[in-house]
Amino acid sequence: MSGYWNRESHAMEKAAKKEAKPKKRFCMHEECKSQAVSHGYCRLHYIANYRTIKLSEQIKAERRLNAYVDRLSRRFPGEVLEKIKEGIESEEKFKAAVEELDLDTDPEPTETEREFLERYNRKKE
């Protein structure tokens, strides 16, 4: 027989027939079998854990800000950072210092993160 039916082709056909089913996510709370709606919790437990969720989001935002400041401090020399610190005291001085340094770190809202990084890398070169 010329290989009309063999195990490999049968296995490949069987795998092709299986469709990927969307996975159901369940609530992270112990002993809760409800479907997760937001932040990994069902509606009831999201409301119950609202304060801790918002507190963790605030902590994460602070970490991102600290990381951003660290990147700026590594990138720019000390005198430039002193100008920024002086400018933080008033909003007008801060805007003037940022314009003077030509910091363009905010991507355009229509571009993706990848496009922003590519554009940013082109500026460096």
Secondary structure by P-SEA (a helix, b strand, c coil): ccccccaaaaaaaaaaacccccccccccccccccccccccccaaaaaaaaaaaaaaaaaaaaaaaaaaaaaaaaaccaaaaaaaaaaaccaaaaaaaaaaacccccccccccaaaaaaaaaaaac
